[in-house]
Amino acid sequence: MSIGTQELEVIKQEVAEVRSFYDERIKESVQPLREENERIAGQIRSIQERWKAAEKQAILAQHRSPEQAKVPFGKYKGLDLLDLALVRSLLNAQVRQPSGLNPRMLEEWDLALKNAMDSTTSGSGDELVSTQEAAALWMDVNLETMVLSLFSRVDMPTNPFEIPLQLGDVNWYPGAENVSPTATALATSKQTLTAHELVGQVPWSLSLDEDAVIAMAEEVRRSLVRNTAEVIDDLLLNADTTVTNNINADGATISASDAGKGHWLIGFDGLIHQPLVDNPSQANNHGAGVSDDMFNEVRVKLGRYGARPSDLAYITDPNTYIRALSTENFRTLDKLGPNATLLTGQLGAVEGIPVLVSEQMKLADIDGKVTSGSTGTTGRLLLVNRTQWRVGFRRELSIETERDIQKRQNVMVVSMRLAFAERSGNRATATHTAMQYNITGVA
């Protein structure tokens, strides 16, 4: 899976221009203004979006399958199976609650939709959409996420689901002819994944005319994919089951019903919680600006878990990434070339370790936490051994639509069940994840 040469060259040039601008400011001893940082951060987000779009085009070109088929003609022209699934979900909601609706309109809508499905699936559209829509949606979501792609994924047949582990090393001895070797009694353990449900509900106050629904389908899909990817990455980074002085809402008490905050309480703790709370010895109060040493200071905390660059990944916020452009050891995409395609969203590397930029990693206060109701001023840099974490899905994204005849709304309910756990089973002593906080001069 790779980006085409032309797209790669354009993206490399844009990253080079960002770095060139920043280098010039540093050489002139002029600290970029907040407005300039925000503009550069916007450019970085744009580059990441174009990178993901190019990756998706490469996937579609190499692996054509039924879910990528599009309607060739008629009012549904250009829609694929996922778009049709969204429209069908709305239609089914009207059919279940037909009060006040024109039966002829529903019949015409149903017939046109079936014809569109058949045109994409050789006469078996209705059945195929029901089995392929989740796969098509999930491909879109995976291409949008930054953090999810770092970790091994487990499809959970049960909840909870236990993954057997074998811990410890084999002992080796000199061999002798006709002498049985000494066996090593390996310690065994297990990693338990417990899935927790995440639910979102969106009311649609719109015309029930079929053409209006078609016009909305693309925007609904785009918003659904973007929001799903954002909340998954947000949870993997920031989840914290603590209701008072949560690492994302320090100084406040939050509840599961708080908009924009309740999802952090899902039922597991995320990556940032591990070094900041569970094993604070893995967190370092940097108390200085971005530097080359900053990366090694956090890497050394991983000990043996930090030995192999291929197992590691840095995750940082956009502001800290921008400041890191001035360090000598930080290599951006313009220098990495095709090797930068290892991970979605990777824009650089330090000593062979990829650096990912996530908007879900927010600026924090000097203690590494985000104070409720205020904007942070210091950066954070997370280093994680990717082999030591597992993401589990008991249920991928599920979409259901109901019609509320009293409010004359279509209510779309989106849900999934996911789990996240570290491998050792003892977060208080785990050393596979570390973080620099209180990185100054980035706001």
N, C-alpha and C positions, 0 to 999 in steps of 0.2 A: 504494500500500500504506500504510494508516494505521490507527491504533488508534481504536476507537469513542470517541465523545465522553464517555460515562460512565466508561469505563475510564481515559481520559486525565485527567479531572478528579480521580478518586480518587488516581491516581499523583502528580499535581501537588500535591495536598493533603499527601500523605505526605512528599514531598520538602520542601515548605514547612515542615512541622512539624520535620523534622530540622534544617533551617537555623535555624529560630527557636530551638530548644533550644540550638544551638551559639552563636548570636549572644548569647543571654542569658548564657551562661557567660563569653564573651569580654568583654562589657561589665562584668561583675562582677570581671574580672581573675582568674577562676578557671580554671585549666587543667583540662580534662576528664580524669578518671581513665582508666587503661587499660581498666577494665571498661566505662566509658561509651563509649570509642572502639570497643571490640569490639561493644558493643550497636548502636551506630550503623552500624558496618560490616555487621552482620547485617541491619539494616533496608535498607541499600543493596542488598545481595544479593537480598533479598526483592523489592524494587521492580524490580530488573532482571529477575528471574524472571517477575514478573507482567507486565512490559512485553513480554517475549518471548512469553509465552503469549497475550497479547492480539493481538500481531502475527500469530501463527500462526492464530488464529481468524479474523482479517481476511482472510488469504490463502485459507483454506479456504472462507470465505463467498463470496469473489469468483471463485475459480477452482476450482470443483468438477471433479474429474477422477477416473478410475477408481481411482487409488491411495488416495483418501480414502474409498472405499466401505467400509461396515462390514457384517458378517454380521448379518442381521436376526433370526435365531432359532437355536435349538439350543444345544449346549454351547459353541460358538464365538461366541455372540452378543456383539456389541460389538467384536470384533477386526477390524482392517483388514488390508490386504494385507501390510504389513510384519510384523505379529504372526503372520499365517499362514505367512509365509516362515520365520520363526524356528522355528515348530512343525514345518514340513515338513523343515527342515534336520536337526532332531533325529530325526524319523521315518526319513529316508533313512539316517542313521547306524546306526540299529537294523537296517534292512533289509540293509545291507551286511555287518553282523556279527550275524546272527540267533541265534548259538549261545546256548542256554539260555533263549531267549525263546519265548513262546507264539505260534505262527503265527496263531492265530485273533485274538489281541489286535492284532497288527500289521495284519491285514486290516481289522478293524473301525476301527482308527485311520486307516488309509489312506482308507477309504470315507467316513468322517465328515469328514475334512479336504478331500477333493475336493468333497463336497457344499457345504461352507462356502465354498470357493473359487468354485464355480459360482454361488452365491447372490450374490456380490459382483461378478461379471464376466460375467453373461449367458451362461453355459455355456462360457466359455473361461478359467476361473480358473487352471488349472495353467500354461498357457503365459504368461498375462499376469503372473502373480506373478513369474516368472523374469525378466521384462524390466522390471518396475516397482518391485520391492522396493528396488533400489539408489537409484532416484530418490526414493522416499518416505523412505528412511533419510537420504539426503543433504540433503533439505529440512530434516529435523529437526536435523541437525548444523549446517547453515548458520545456522539460527535461534538456535542455542545459542552460537555462537562470537562473540567480541567483536572479535578482531584480524583474523581471516580476511576479514571483510566489508569491510575497508578497501581491499583491493587488487584489481586486475584479475586475473581468473583465466584461465588458459590450459589447454585440454584438449590434452594432448600426444599427437600421433599416433605419434611415435617418441621414443626415449630414447637420447641427448640430443636436444633439440629446439631449433633455432636460430630466433630471432625477428629478422627484418631490421629495422634501425633506420636512420633518416636524421638525422644530426647537423649542427649548424651553421645559420646564418641565411642567407636569400637577400639578396644585395646589390641595392640599388635605385639606378637612375640616371635623370637627366632624359631624356625621350624626344624624338626628333626624327623628322619625317616622312621616310619612305623610308630610314631608317637602322636596321639590325638592332640589337636590344638586346644588351648584353653579358651573356653567360650566367655563372651562378655555379656553380662546380664544388663541389657539396656533398660533404662527407665522409660516408661511410657506415660503419656498424658493425653489430654484431649482438649480441643478448643470448642466451646459451646457458642453457637450463634442463636440469638433470640430475636426474632423479627418483631418490629413494632410498626403499627399502622400510622400512616400520615395521610390526612384527608383535606381536600380543599373543595369549596363549593362556590360556584359562580352563577349568579342569576342573570339571565338574558332577557332584557326587556326590549324585544324587537318584533318587527312584523313577522307574521307567520307565512308570508308569501314565500314560495320556494325560491324565487330569484334573489330575495333579500338574504336568505340563508346561504345560498351559493356564494354570494358576494362576501359574506362574513367568514366562510370556511377557511380561507388562507390565513386571515389575521388570527383567527382562533387557534389554528394549528401552530402558527409561529409563536404566539404568546404562550401556549401550553408547553411547547418544547423548551422555550427559553426559561420559563418559570420553574419547570421541573428540574432542569439542569442546575439552575441557581440554587434551589432549595436542597438538592442532593449534596452539592459541593459545600454549601453552608453547613449542613449537618455533619458531614465528615470532618470538617475543620472545627466547627464551633459548638457542637452539641454539648450540653451540660445539664444534668438532671437537677442541679441545685436551684431552688426557687428564689432564695435570698442571696444577694451578692454573686449572682451568676457571672461567669467570666465575660459575658457579653452585655450585662446590665448591672455592673457593680454599683452598690449603693441603693439598690431597689429590690423589691420583691415582685416577681412576675408569676403569672399563672398560665395554664395551658390554653386559656381562652384569649390571651392578649395577642392582638393582631401584630404580625411582624416579629413577635418574640416567642410566642407559645411553642413554636416548632422546635426550639432548642431543648425543650424538656422531653423530647420524644421517648427516652428510655435508655439511651446509651450516651457515653461521653466520647467526644471526638478527639482529634489529633492534638489540638492546642491544649486541651485539658490535661493530657498525659504529662508533659514536662512542667506545665505551669502549676498544677495542683496535685496530681497523683504522685509524681516523683520530682519534687522541686529541685533536686540536685542536678537534673537534666536541663534546667533553665538557667541562662546566664544574663545578668543585668549588664548589658553592654555599656551603657552610660556614655556613649561617644557616637561620632558619626560613622558613616559607612566606610569600611576599610577592607583591604585584602585579608588581614588577620581575622576579621569578623567571621569569615567562612570556616577557617581552620579551628577557631576557638570553639565553635559549636560542633564541628565534626569530631574533635578529639573526645567529646563526651560520649560518643557512641561506642568507643572502644573497638572490640572485634566486629561489632555490627557496622562500623564505618569503614571497613577495609576495602570493600569492593564498590567502586563507583557505579557499576551496573545495577546494584541493588538499592541505590540511594536516589533521593530527589529533594531538592530545595523547593520550598514554596514561600512566596513572599507577596507583599502588597505592591500595588503599582508605584507608589511613591518611593519605597525602598529600592525597587528595581531601577527606577530612573536614576537615583543617586549612585547605584552600583555601576552604572555605565562609566563612571570616572575611575574605577579601580582597574589596576593593570591586569589582574588575573581573570577578570570577568570577560568571557568571550560571548559576543552576541551572534545572532543568526547570520550576519554578513560574513563572519569568519567560520562558523560551523558548517555552512553549506548543507548538502543533503543529509549529513549526519544529525541535523537538528529535527528530523522527522520522527524521532524516537517516541515522543509523547505529544499529544494534542496540547497546543498552547505553549510549548517550550520556545523561549526566545533567547536562551543563552545557556552557558555552562561554566562551572568552575572546577578545574582539575578533573574534567570528564564527568562531573555530576550535573545533570540537567537542572535548570532553574525555571520554574513555572511561576507565572504571574496570575494571581487570582483576586478578583474584586471582592470575593467573600472574606479575604483576609483584610480586616479593617485596621486603620491606625488606632493605637491604644494609648493609655496613660503610662507613666513611668514604671508602674508595677506590672505591666504586660496585660492588664485587663482593660476592657472597654467600659467607661463610666456611663451609666444610664443617662440618656438625654443630652450628652455632650459629644463633641467631635475630638477624637484623639489627636495627639501631636507627635507621637513616636512610632517608629516602624518595628516590625517583627520579621524574623527569618526562621522558618521551621525546616528542620532536616529530619527526614523519615527514612527508615529502612523498609522498603516496600514489601519485602518478603514476610514481615512480621505482623501484617494486618490482613484481615479478610473482610470482604463485603458480601453479605448474603441477601438474596431476594426470595422471599416466600411468595410474593405476588408482585409482578411488575405493574406498570401503570394500567389502571382500569378506569374506563370512562362510562358513566351512566348518566342518562338525561331523563328528567321528569318534568311534567308540565304542571304548573300551579295555576289553575283556572281562576282562582280568586284574585291573584295579583297579575294574571295574564303574563306570566313569565315562564321561560324555560330555564330550569335549574340544572346545571351540569355539575355532577359530583365526580371528582378525580381522586383516586386513592392508590396507594401502594404500601407494601409491607417490606421493610428492609431491616437488616442487622449489620452491626459493625463491631468488631472485636479484635483485640491484639492477641498475639500468639501465646505469650508466656503464661497467661492466666493470673499473673500477679502484677498489677499496674504499679504498685508502690515500689517495686524493685526493678521494673523493666528499664533497660538502657538503650533501646533501639530507636528512640525518638528524642530529639532535643530541640531547643529553641533559644535564639537570641531575642531579647526584648529591650525596650528603652534605647532603640537606635535613634539618635537625635539628628536634627537638621534635615528631616525629610518632609516636613509639613510645609 
